[in-house]
């Protein structure tokens, strides 16, 4: 495939690349939230999965206690550009190993 280069006088081509699309923004937000969770002592050792869809953070997995669940949700809310957080984290049942 050949892509023609614009001539210097051709102003029909955008001067700057397009802004990132929604999928790029969701991936960026997921990475930021995951980094924040990994850096927090209350959540660092928990098995939390982070996904983002249309700037809504979805937290899934199993955590040891309510404090870790609450901390994960609060950390996700603190990330700029997040519009909502679905905290679907479940508490581990006592006596059952976490997976």
Backbone as CSV, one residue per row, in Angstrom:
resi,resn,N_x,N_y,N_z,CA_x,CA_y,CA_z,C_x,C_y,C_z
1,UNK,0.836,-1.154,0.000,0.000,0.000,0.000,0.892,1.232,0.000
2,UNK,0.499,2.211,-0.772,1.244,3.461,-0.867,0.404,4.570,-0.266
3,UNK,0.995,5.310,0.650,0.310,6.454,1.245,1.031,7.702,0.756
4,UNK,0.333,8.558,0.011,0.998,9.740,-0.512,1.304,10.739,0.601
5,UNK,2.438,11.374,0.485,2.789,12.428,1.421,2.172,13.740,0.936
6,UNK,1.644,14.543,1.853,1.051,15.809,1.420,2.136,16.796,0.996
7,UNK,1.791,17.620,0.057,2.725,18.675,-0.346,2.650,19.784,0.698
8,UNK,3.662,20.633,0.767,3.648,21.707,1.756,2.459,22.662,1.594
9,UNK,1.916,22.756,0.397,0.786,23.654,0.168,-0.564,22.987,0.403
10,UNK,-0.574,21.697,0.679,-1.815,20.967,0.881,-2.238,21.098,2.342
11,UNK,-3.301,21.864,2.593,-3.765,22.098,3.957,-4.956,21.214,4.318
12,UNK,-5.258,20.213,3.500,-6.372,19.319,3.793,-5.987,18.258,4.817
13,UNK,-4.696,18.062,5.048,-4.235,17.097,6.040,-4.175,17.787,7.397
14,UNK,-4.556,17.091,8.467,-4.486,17.713,9.790,-3.035,17.980,10.188
15,UNK,-2.829,19.093,10.858,-1.481,19.471,11.281,-0.997,18.567,12.409
16,UNK,-1.919,18.115,13.251,-1.545,17.262,14.360,-2.354,15.974,14.292
17,UNK,-1.832,14.913,14.841,-2.596,13.660,14.824,-3.896,13.803,15.610
18,UNK,-4.846,12.938,15.287,-6.128,12.949,15.992,-5.916,12.681,17.472
19,UNK,-6.839,13.185,18.258,-6.759,12.912,19.692,-7.079,11.440,19.932
20,UNK,-6.625,10.912,21.053,-6.861,9.500,21.315,-8.360,9.189,21.373
21,UNK,-8.710,8.014,20.920,-10.102,7.595,20.929,-10.518,7.095,22.294
22,UNK,-11.798,6.743,22.448,-12.290,6.279,23.740,-11.564,5.033,24.260
23,UNK,-11.218,4.109,23.376,-10.520,2.896,23.818,-9.142,3.242,24.371
24,UNK,-8.462,4.205,23.741,-7.150,4.621,24.236,-7.277,5.260,25.619
25,UNK,-8.301,6.074,25.799,-8.520,6.736,27.089,-8.857,5.701,28.162
26,UNK,-9.677,4.716,27.834,-10.012,3.669,28.795,-8.777,2.877,29.198
27,UNK,-7.922,2.559,28.250,-6.688,1.816,28.552,-5.775,2.648,29.441
28,UNK,-5.695,3.942,29.163,-4.868,4.835,29.983,-5.400,4.888,31.411
29,UNK,-6.717,5.043,31.554,-7.312,5.108,32.887,-7.105,3.801,33.652
30,UNK,-7.253,2.670,32.977,-7.045,1.373,33.635,-5.618,1.271,34.157
31,UNK,-4.661,1.725,33.376,-3.261,1.672,33.804,-3.008,2.579,35.004
32,UNK,-3.599,3.776,34.985,-3.416,4.712,36.100,-4.029,4.140,37.374
33,UNK,-5.246,3.603,37.282,-5.902,3.028,38.456,-5.101,1.845,38.984
34,UNK,-4.644,0.960,38.109,-3.871,-0.204,38.535,-2.584,0.221,39.245
35,UNK,-1.926,1.259,38.732,-0.712,1.768,39.383,-1.024,2.300,40.775
36,UNK,-2.133,3.032,40.885,-2.518,3.586,42.189,-2.813,2.461,43.188
37,UNK,-3.527,1.437,42.736,-3.853,0.317,43.625,-2.589,-0.432,44.044
38,UNK,-1.661,-0.598,43.111,-0.412,-1.295,43.411,0.483,-0.548,44.365
39,UNK,0.282,0.750,44.482,1.107,1.550,45.369,0.510,1.774,46.745
40,UNK,-0.696,1.293,46.961,-1.360,1.510,48.246,-1.197,0.279,49.137
41,UNK,-0.723,0.461,50.377,-0.482,-0.684,51.251,-1.746,-1.487,51.585
42,UNK,-2.912,-0.848,51.596,-4.147,-1.560,51.943,-4.606,-2.478,50.816
43,UNK,-4.166,-2.204,49.588,-4.670,-2.933,48.424,-3.576,-3.691,47.692
44,UNK,-2.340,-3.331,47.921,-1.197,-3.838,47.153,-1.170,-5.359,47.002
45,UNK,-1.491,-6.095,48.041,-1.371,-7.555,48.001,-2.690,-8.262,47.694
46,UNK,-3.706,-7.502,47.348,-4.995,-8.091,47.009,-5.031,-8.419,45.518
47,UNK,-5.934,-9.302,45.132,-6.066,-9.700,43.724,-7.237,-8.943,43.115
48,UNK,-6.951,-7.736,42.664,-7.975,-6.857,42.101,-7.758,-6.751,40.603
49,UNK,-8.810,-6.974,39.844,-8.757,-6.776,38.396,-9.410,-5.439,38.084
50,UNK,-8.750,-4.661,37.229,-9.240,-3.339,36.855,-9.589,-3.355,35.376
51,UNK,-10.797,-2.950,35.067,-11.159,-2.729,33.663,-11.883,-1.394,33.593
52,UNK,-11.871,-0.805,32.423,-12.517,0.498,32.233,-13.302,0.448,30.940
53,UNK,-14.516,0.950,31.011,-15.364,1.023,29.829,-16.074,2.370,29.856
54,UNK,-15.828,3.168,28.828,-16.407,4.507,28.728,-16.121,5.345,29.970
55,UNK,-14.884,5.260,30.456,-14.382,6.000,31.614,-15.016,5.569,32.932
56,UNK,-15.683,4.396,32.944,-16.223,3.818,34.170,-15.276,2.701,34.602
57,UNK,-14.725,2.823,35.796,-13.789,1.834,36.327,-14.591,0.687,36.943
58,UNK,-14.225,-0.544,36.597,-14.876,-1.731,37.129,-13.820,-2.531,37.885
59,UNK,-14.023,-2.681,39.184,-13.102,-3.416,40.039,-13.722,-4.770,40.362
60,UNK,-13.017,-5.849,40.052,-13.500,-7.196,40.352,-12.390,-7.982,41.040
61,UNK,-12.778,-9.032,41.725,-11.824,-9.878,42.417,-12.264,-10.103,43.849
62,UNK,-11.369,-10.655,44.636,-11.662,-10.966,46.029,-10.609,-10.301,46.904
63,UNK,-11.069,-9.619,47.948,-10.163,-8.944,48.884,-10.372,-9.511,50.284
64,UNK,-9.395,-9.310,51.145,-9.411,-9.919,52.471,-10.373,-9.248,53.440
65,UNK,-10.551,-7.929,53.319,-11.382,-7.249,54.310,-12.077,-6.025,53.714
66,UNK,-13.081,-5.510,54.425,-13.832,-4.351,53.925,-12.958,-3.114,53.742
67,UNK,-11.921,-2.993,54.551,-11.033,-1.823,54.431,-10.343,-1.799,53.071
68,UNK,-9.883,-2.949,52.593,-9.232,-3.030,51.283,-10.233,-2.742,50.171
69,UNK,-11.452,-3.232,50.309,-12.498,-2.990,49.309,-12.802,-1.499,49.211
70,UNK,-12.971,-0.869,50.353,-13.275,0.569,50.393,-12.100,1.388,49.837
71,UNK,-10.880,1.023,50.227,-9.698,1.753,49.759,-9.563,1.668,48.240
72,UNK,-9.816,0.498,47.674,-9.709,0.335,46.218,-10.710,1.242,45.504
73,UNK,-11.938,1.272,45.988,-12.943,2.134,45.374,-12.582,3.603,45.479
74,UNK,-12.106,4.018,46.630,-11.731,5.423,46.826,-10.551,5.812,45.944
75,UNK,-9.570,4.932,45.827,-8.414,5.223,44.975,-8.835,5.362,43.518
76,UNK,-9.750,4.520,43.065,-10.224,4.614,41.687,-10.960,5.930,41.455
77,UNK,-11.773,6.346,42.420,-12.515,7.607,42.279,-11.583,8.811,42.208
78,UNK,-10.426,8.735,42.822,-9.508,9.871,42.868,-8.786,10.118,41.546
79,UNK,-8.851,9.185,40.619,-8.156,9.340,39.339,-8.928,10.319,38.464
80,UNK,-8.229,11.306,37.938,-8.849,12.311,37.073,-9.463,11.649,35.842
81,UNK,-10.585,12.142,35.396,-11.317,11.704,34.198,-12.162,10.458,34.414
82,UNK,-12.137,9.862,35.604,-13.019,8.736,35.900,-14.405,9.308,36.177
83,UNK,-15.438,8.769,35.500,-16.792,9.296,35.683,-17.620,8.462,36.653
84,UNK,-17.240,7.203,36.874,-17.967,6.353,37.815,-17.079,5.160,38.177
85,UNK,-17.392,4.547,39.299,-16.659,3.360,39.742,-17.674,2.297,40.126
86,UNK,-17.528,1.126,39.546,-18.340,-0.042,39.905,-17.442,-0.941,40.749
87,UNK,-17.645,-0.890,42.059,-16.810,-1.670,42.965,-17.480,-3.021,43.194
88,UNK,-17.132,-4.002,42.359,-17.699,-5.345,42.444,-16.765,-6.291,43.190
89,UNK,-15.873,-5.746,44.004,-14.962,-6.580,44.786,-15.753,-7.341,45.837
90,UNK,-15.402,-8.615,46.007,-16.060,-9.452,47.004,-15.104,-9.715,48.146
91,UNK,-15.668,-9.930,49.313,-14.852,-10.254,50.479,-14.591,-11.756,50.511
92,UNK,-13.370,-12.109,50.872,-13.005,-13.530,50.985,-13.793,-14.149,52.131
93,UNK,-14.253,-15.360,51.917,-14.954,-16.081,52.971,-13.923,-16.542,53.990
94,UNK,-14.221,-16.395,55.270,-13.264,-16.845,56.290,-12.963,-18.335,56.143
95,UNK,-11.714,-18.672,56.221,-11.306,-20.063,56.147,-11.114,-20.598,54.741
96,UNK,-11.505,-19.846,53.729,-11.323,-20.289,52.338,-10.129,-19.563,51.728
97,UNK,-9.254,-20.297,51.055,-8.114,-19.630,50.422,-8.592,-18.759,49.259
98,UNK,-7.901,-17.634,49.093,-8.217,-16.742,47.970,-7.540,-17.255,46.730
99,UNK,-8.177,-17.063,45.578,-7.589,-17.481,44.296,-7.220,-16.300,43.488
